[in-house]
Amino acid sequence: MIKKVTMIVLDSVGVGEMPDAAKYGDEGSNTLGNTARAVGGLNMPNMQKLGIGNIIDVMGVPPVKKPLGAYGKAAEKSPGKDTTTGHWELAGVVLERPFPVYPNGFPPEIIEEFEKRTGTKVLGNKPASGTQIIQELGDEHVKTKCPIVYTSADSVFQIAAHEDIIPLERLYEMCRIAREILQGEHAVARVIARPFTGTSGNYVRTYNRADFSLKPPYETLLDKVLAAGMEVIGVGKIWDIFAGQGITKSIHTNGNTDGINKTILAMNELDRGLVFTNLVDYDMLYGHGNDPVGYAKALEEFDARLPEIISKLKEEDVLIITADHGCDPTTESTDHSREYIPVLIYGSKIKPAVNLNTLPCFSDVGQTVADFLGCEKLKNGKSLKELITYSL
């Protein structure tokens, strides 16, 4: 029996456009492949051994003859390309309808109600890159003390504020008010607090962000693990994405390095159950920031830490490395992209060199985890356990 699964989501590390990418304006997107080409090749020997270069062509990371575990990619069955949709589908929830998006900003009835209940006017109210809008409107925000409201191609209502102008607790309170307002037809996937610091021309976002998500519509993998008497440790923004549902312990992180450190600590702490990690820097700093050099460096830094992560695996443990969507830093867009995600599964019980090809649904990953841990089946997904494991 598998006793513990560590699932690490490399936020936005997609592996190529899906067949319907054109509907989302994402033709040509390939976050991993294009990033590698943009920097003249990646140095990722440890991910290479697991089979990342066997999934797609990655410059600098050629395929190996016998990857150490199972490898492949997964298609998103739900409509959309956002963080919540991707993580929920990994955990067994397939959406029938996409979350609402606001390419022209939020309608007057939403903004007026928000201003009334918070007692302040807002700046912005348009789609924008989070790193760019604080440079554009940061000075006006500091002068007027009005929060910056913006959205993106994703289903998000984001509120940016300088930590010295609007204290964090007040910003979070504003987000909770927005979450109460944004229900029904306007039930966006996430309301996000986007605090920043710095001075004119040099504003930078901080790691004090907080996501205020909808609750999943039905039980997820996390709930099933708890129901089976095991623990779920969420590292990074997992608590936010699932609105705390199905999580026994949440660990806040300040970027990828901190996230990796705390994942290792969680692996040591947990006896039975699931460590579920989101490493956010790929998306937040480099994908949305159209920074392929930074993206590549972050990928190589994770690769360098991978042996340390693997060394913490016990005989009855499994490691899964995957993603939730794409965010190609080489395209003109600063938004997420509709892409396949990588799936790498490794452990002493996992057969080497099993080609998963293209899985039809992210939930195949979650269903496999449920099967590994002996949980009740999820509503969606097909388990890969029999295909990829030695007799357990």
C-alpha positions as CSV (number, residue, x, y, z in Angstrom):
1,M,0.0,0.0,0.0
2,I,1.1,3.6,-0.7
3,K,1.1,5.5,2.6
4,K,1.9,9.0,1.4
5,V,1.7,11.0,-1.8
6,T,3.5,14.3,-2.4
7,M,1.9,16.2,-5.3
8,I,3.8,19.3,-6.4
9,V,2.1,21.7,-8.8
10,L,4.6,23.8,-10.8
11,D,2.1,26.6,-11.3
12,S,1.6,27.4,-15.0
13,V,4.3,25.0,-16.4
14,G,2.2,23.9,-19.4
15,V,3.5,21.6,-22.1
16,G,1.9,22.8,-25.3
17,E,-1.4,24.1,-26.6
18,M,-4.5,22.0,-26.4
19,P,-6.6,21.4,-29.6
20,D,-9.1,24.1,-28.5
21,A,-6.4,26.7,-27.6
22,A,-7.6,29.0,-30.5
23,K,-10.9,29.6,-28.7
24,Y,-8.9,31.1,-25.8
25,G,-6.5,33.1,-28.0
26,D,-3.7,30.8,-27.1
27,E,-2.5,29.4,-30.4
28,G,1.2,28.7,-30.3
29,S,1.5,28.6,-26.5
30,N,3.9,26.1,-25.1
31,T,5.2,27.3,-21.7
32,L,8.0,24.8,-21.2
33,G,9.0,24.3,-24.8
34,N,9.0,28.0,-25.7
35,T,10.8,29.0,-22.5
36,A,13.6,26.5,-23.2
37,R,14.0,27.8,-26.8
38,A,13.9,31.5,-25.6
39,V,17.0,31.0,-23.4
40,G,18.9,28.6,-25.7
41,G,18.1,25.5,-23.7
42,L,17.4,24.4,-20.1
43,N,19.7,22.5,-17.7
44,M,17.3,20.1,-15.9
45,P,19.1,16.7,-15.5
46,N,16.9,15.5,-12.7
47,M,13.6,16.2,-14.3
48,Q,15.2,14.7,-17.5
49,K,15.7,11.4,-15.6
50,L,12.0,11.4,-14.7
51,G,11.0,11.9,-18.3
52,I,10.2,15.5,-18.8
53,G,12.0,15.5,-22.1
54,N,10.1,12.4,-23.2
55,I,6.8,14.3,-22.9
56,I,7.6,17.1,-25.4
57,D,10.7,18.5,-27.1
58,V,12.5,20.6,-24.5
59,M,15.7,22.2,-25.8
60,G,18.6,21.1,-23.6
61,V,16.6,18.3,-22.0
62,P,16.5,15.4,-24.6
63,P,14.5,12.3,-24.0
64,V,16.0,9.4,-22.1
65,K,15.8,5.8,-23.0
66,K,14.3,4.7,-19.7
67,P,12.7,7.4,-17.5
68,L,12.7,6.5,-13.8
69,G,8.9,6.6,-13.5
70,A,5.7,7.2,-15.4
71,Y,5.5,10.2,-17.7
72,G,2.9,11.9,-19.9
73,K,0.6,14.8,-20.2
74,A,-3.0,15.5,-19.4
75,A,-5.7,17.5,-21.1
76,E,-8.1,19.8,-19.3
77,K,-11.7,18.6,-19.6
78,S,-13.2,21.6,-17.9
79,P,-13.7,24.8,-19.8
80,G,-11.2,27.5,-18.7
81,K,-7.5,27.9,-18.0
82,D,-7.3,29.3,-14.5
83,T,-5.7,28.2,-11.3
84,T,-9.0,27.1,-9.5
85,T,-10.3,25.2,-12.5
86,G,-6.9,23.3,-12.9
87,H,-6.5,22.5,-9.2
88,W,-10.1,21.4,-8.8
89,E,-9.9,19.1,-11.8
90,L,-6.6,17.6,-10.5
91,A,-8.7,16.8,-7.3
92,G,-11.6,15.3,-9.2
93,V,-13.9,18.2,-10.0
94,V,-14.8,18.8,-13.6
95,L,-16.7,22.0,-14.3
96,E,-19.6,22.0,-16.8
97,R,-19.5,25.8,-17.3
98,P,-16.6,28.2,-17.1
99,F,-16.3,30.8,-14.4
100,P,-17.4,34.3,-15.5
101,V,-14.8,36.6,-17.0
102,Y,-14.8,40.3,-17.5
103,P,-12.8,41.5,-20.6
104,N,-14.3,45.0,-20.3
105,G,-14.0,45.3,-16.5
106,F,-16.8,44.7,-13.9
107,P,-20.3,46.0,-14.5
108,P,-21.4,49.2,-12.6
109,E,-23.7,47.3,-10.3
110,I,-20.7,45.3,-8.9
111,I,-18.3,48.3,-8.6
112,E,-21.0,50.5,-7.1
113,E,-22.0,47.9,-4.5
114,F,-18.3,47.3,-3.7
115,E,-17.6,51.1,-3.3
116,K,-20.7,51.5,-1.1
117,R,-19.8,48.7,1.2
118,T,-16.1,49.5,1.5
119,G,-16.7,53.3,1.7
120,T,-14.1,54.0,-1.0
121,K,-13.9,54.7,-4.7
122,V,-11.7,52.3,-6.8
123,L,-9.1,52.8,-9.5
124,G,-8.7,50.7,-12.6
125,N,-11.5,48.3,-13.1
126,K,-10.1,46.8,-16.3
127,P,-8.1,43.7,-17.4
128,A,-4.4,44.2,-16.7
129,S,-1.1,42.6,-15.8
130,G,-0.7,42.7,-12.1
131,T,2.9,43.8,-12.3
132,Q,2.1,46.5,-14.8
133,I,-1.0,48.0,-13.3
134,I,0.7,48.8,-10.0
135,Q,3.3,50.8,-12.0
136,E,0.6,52.5,-14.0
137,L,-1.8,53.4,-11.1
138,G,0.5,53.0,-8.0
139,D,1.2,56.8,-7.6
140,E,-2.5,57.7,-7.9
141,H,-3.3,55.0,-5.4
142,V,-0.8,56.3,-2.9
143,K,-2.2,59.8,-3.5
144,T,-5.9,59.0,-3.3
145,K,-5.7,55.9,-1.0
146,C,-8.2,54.2,-3.4
147,P,-7.7,50.5,-4.0
148,I,-6.8,49.3,-7.5
149,V,-9.4,46.8,-8.9
150,Y,-8.5,44.8,-11.9
151,T,-9.1,41.4,-13.6
152,S,-7.5,39.3,-16.4
153,A,-8.5,36.7,-18.9
154,D,-9.1,34.5,-15.8
155,S,-12.1,34.6,-13.5
156,V,-10.6,36.9,-10.9
157,F,-11.5,40.1,-9.0
158,Q,-8.1,41.4,-7.9
159,I,-7.5,44.2,-5.4
160,A,-4.0,45.8,-5.3
161,A,-3.0,48.1,-2.5
162,H,0.3,49.4,-1.1
163,E,0.8,47.9,2.4
164,D,1.7,51.3,3.8
165,I,-1.5,52.8,2.4
166,I,-4.1,50.1,3.0
167,P,-3.0,47.7,5.8
168,L,-3.2,44.0,5.1
169,E,-6.1,43.3,7.3
170,R,-8.1,46.1,5.7
171,L,-7.2,44.8,2.3
172,Y,-8.4,41.3,3.3
173,E,-11.6,42.7,4.6
174,M,-12.2,44.4,1.3
175,C,-11.7,41.0,-0.4
176,R,-14.2,39.3,1.9
177,I,-16.7,42.0,1.0
178,A,-16.1,41.5,-2.7
179,R,-16.4,37.7,-2.2
180,E,-19.9,38.2,-0.6
181,I,-20.9,40.4,-3.6
182,L,-19.6,38.2,-6.3
183,Q,-22.2,35.4,-6.2
184,G,-24.7,33.9,-8.6
185,E,-24.0,35.0,-12.2
186,H,-21.0,37.0,-11.0
187,A,-19.5,34.2,-9.0
188,V,-15.8,34.6,-10.0
189,A,-13.5,31.8,-9.1
190,R,-11.3,33.9,-6.9
191,V,-11.1,37.3,-5.3
192,I,-7.4,38.0,-4.8
193,A,-5.6,40.4,-2.5
194,R,-2.5,41.8,-4.3
195,P,-0.5,43.8,-1.8
196,F,2.6,45.6,-2.9
197,T,5.4,47.8,-1.5
198,G,8.0,50.2,-2.9
199,T,8.2,53.7,-4.2
200,S,7.2,55.4,-7.5
201,G,8.5,53.5,-10.5
202,N,9.7,50.6,-8.3
203,Y,6.5,49.1,-6.9
204,V,6.8,45.3,-6.2
205,R,4.2,42.7,-5.2
206,T,4.7,40.9,-1.9
207,Y,4.0,37.3,-0.8
208,N,1.2,38.5,1.5
209,R,-1.4,37.8,-1.3
210,A,-4.5,35.9,-0.3
211,D,-7.1,34.2,-2.4
212,F,-10.7,34.1,-1.5
213,S,-12.1,31.2,-3.5
214,L,-15.5,29.6,-4.0
215,K,-15.9,26.3,-2.3
216,P,-15.8,23.3,-4.6
217,P,-19.3,22.1,-5.7
218,Y,-18.8,18.6,-4.4
219,E,-16.2,16.5,-2.5
220,T,-12.7,16.5,-3.8
221,L,-9.7,14.3,-3.4
222,L,-8.8,16.2,-0.3
223,D,-12.2,15.4,1.3
224,K,-11.8,11.8,0.5
225,V,-8.3,11.6,2.1
226,L,-9.7,13.1,5.3
227,A,-12.7,10.8,5.3
228,A,-10.3,7.8,5.1
229,G,-8.7,9.0,8.3
230,M,-5.5,10.5,6.8
231,E,-4.2,14.1,6.7
232,V,-3.9,16.7,4.0
233,I,-1.1,19.3,4.3
234,G,-1.5,22.2,1.9
235,V,1.7,24.0,1.1
236,G,1.4,27.4,-0.6
237,K,-1.9,28.6,-1.9
238,I,-3.7,25.3,-1.7
239,W,-5.8,26.4,1.3
240,D,-6.9,29.4,-0.7
241,I,-7.8,27.5,-3.9
242,F,-10.0,25.0,-2.0
243,A,-11.4,27.6,0.5
244,G,-9.9,25.5,3.2
245,Q,-12.1,22.5,2.4
246,G,-10.5,19.1,3.1
247,I,-7.2,20.5,4.5
248,T,-5.9,19.6,8.0
249,K,-2.9,21.9,7.9
250,S,-2.0,24.9,5.7
251,I,1.5,26.2,5.4
252,H,2.0,29.7,3.9
253,T,5.0,30.2,1.7
254,N,7.1,33.1,0.4
255,G,8.0,31.9,-3.1
256,N,9.4,28.8,-4.7
257,T,12.4,28.3,-2.5
258,D,10.4,28.6,0.7
259,G,7.7,26.4,-0.8
260,I,10.3,23.6,-1.6
261,N,11.8,23.9,1.9
262,K,8.3,23.6,3.5
263,T,7.3,20.8,1.3
264,I,10.3,18.8,2.5
265,L,9.4,19.6,6.1
266,A,5.8,18.5,5.5
267,M,7.0,15.2,3.9
268,N,9.0,14.5,7.1
269,E,6.1,15.4,9.3
270,L,3.3,13.5,7.6
271,D,2.9,9.8,8.2
272,R,-0.1,8.9,6.0
273,G,-2.0,11.1,3.5
274,L,-1.3,13.8,1.0
275,V,1.2,16.7,0.8
276,F,-0.2,19.1,-1.8
277,T,2.1,21.9,-2.9
278,N,1.7,24.8,-5.2
279,L,4.9,26.6,-6.3
280,V,3.7,30.0,-7.5
281,D,6.7,31.9,-8.8
282,Y,6.5,30.5,-12.3
283,D,3.1,32.0,-12.8
284,M,3.1,35.0,-10.5
285,L,6.5,36.4,-11.3
286,Y,7.6,35.1,-14.6
287,G,4.6,33.9,-16.7
288,H,2.5,37.0,-16.0
289,G,5.6,39.1,-16.2
290,N,6.6,37.7,-19.6
291,D,10.1,36.9,-18.3
292,P,11.4,33.7,-19.9
293,V,14.8,34.2,-18.4
294,G,13.4,34.3,-14.9
295,Y,11.1,31.4,-15.7
296,A,14.0,29.3,-16.9
297,K,16.1,30.0,-13.8
298,A,13.2,29.0,-11.6
299,L,12.8,25.7,-13.4
300,E,16.5,25.0,-13.1
301,E,16.4,25.9,-9.4
302,F,13.6,23.4,-8.8
303,D,15.5,20.8,-10.7
304,A,18.5,21.3,-8.5
305,R,16.4,20.7,-5.4
306,L,14.7,17.6,-6.8
307,P,17.2,15.1,-5.5
308,E,16.7,16.5,-2.0
309,I,12.9,16.0,-2.4
310,I,13.3,12.5,-3.7
311,S,15.7,11.6,-0.9
312,K,12.8,12.1,1.5
313,L,10.6,9.5,-0.2
314,K,10.2,6.3,1.8
315,E,9.5,2.9,0.2
316,E,5.7,3.4,0.4
317,D,5.7,7.0,-0.8
318,V,5.0,8.4,-4.3
319,L,6.0,11.8,-5.8
320,I,3.8,13.4,-8.5
321,I,5.0,16.5,-10.4
322,T,2.4,18.3,-12.5
323,A,0.9,21.7,-13.3
324,D,-2.5,23.4,-13.5
325,H,-2.4,25.4,-16.8
326,G,0.1,27.3,-18.9
327,C,1.3,30.9,-18.8
328,D,3.8,31.2,-21.7
329,P,6.2,34.0,-21.0
330,T,7.3,34.2,-24.6
331,T,3.9,35.2,-26.1
332,E,2.4,38.7,-26.3
333,S,-0.3,37.8,-23.7
334,T,0.4,38.1,-20.0
335,D,-2.5,35.8,-19.2
336,H,-2.7,32.0,-18.6
337,S,-2.8,29.8,-21.6
338,R,-4.9,26.7,-22.5
339,E,-2.3,24.0,-22.4
340,Y,-1.7,20.4,-21.5
341,I,0.0,19.8,-18.2
342,P,3.0,17.4,-17.5
343,V,2.5,14.4,-15.4
344,L,5.5,12.7,-13.8
345,I,5.0,10.0,-11.2
346,Y,7.9,8.4,-9.3
347,G,8.5,6.1,-6.3
348,S,9.9,2.7,-5.4
349,K,6.5,1.1,-6.2
350,I,6.2,2.9,-9.6
351,K,7.3,1.0,-12.7
352,P,10.0,2.9,-14.7
353,A,9.4,4.1,-18.3
354,V,5.6,3.9,-18.4
355,N,4.4,6.2,-21.1
356,L,1.1,7.6,-20.1
357,N,0.7,9.4,-23.5
358,T,-2.1,11.9,-23.2
359,L,-4.6,11.5,-20.3
360,P,-8.0,12.8,-21.2
361,C,-8.6,14.6,-17.9
362,F,-6.6,16.1,-15.1
363,S,-8.8,14.1,-12.7
364,D,-7.0,10.9,-13.7
365,V,-4.2,12.2,-11.5
366,G,-6.5,12.7,-8.5
367,Q,-8.2,9.4,-9.0
368,T,-4.8,7.7,-9.0
369,V,-3.9,9.3,-5.7
370,A,-7.2,8.2,-4.2
371,D,-6.5,4.7,-5.4
372,F,-3.0,4.8,-4.0
373,L,-4.2,5.8,-0.6
374,G,-7.2,3.5,-0.5
375,C,-9.8,6.3,-0.5
376,E,-13.3,6.4,-1.8
377,K,-13.4,7.0,-5.6
378,L,-13.7,10.5,-7.0
379,K,-16.6,11.6,-9.2
380,N,-14.3,12.0,-12.2
381,G,-11.1,10.4,-13.5
382,K,-9.6,7.0,-14.2
383,S,-7.0,5.5,-11.9
384,L,-3.6,4.7,-13.4
385,K,-2.6,2.5,-10.4
386,E,-2.8,-0.9,-12.2
387,L,-0.9,0.5,-15.1
388,I,2.0,2.1,-13.3
389,T,2.6,0.2,-10.1
390,Y,4.2,-3.1,-9.2
391,S,1.9,-5.4,-7.4
392,L,0.9,-3.8,-4.1
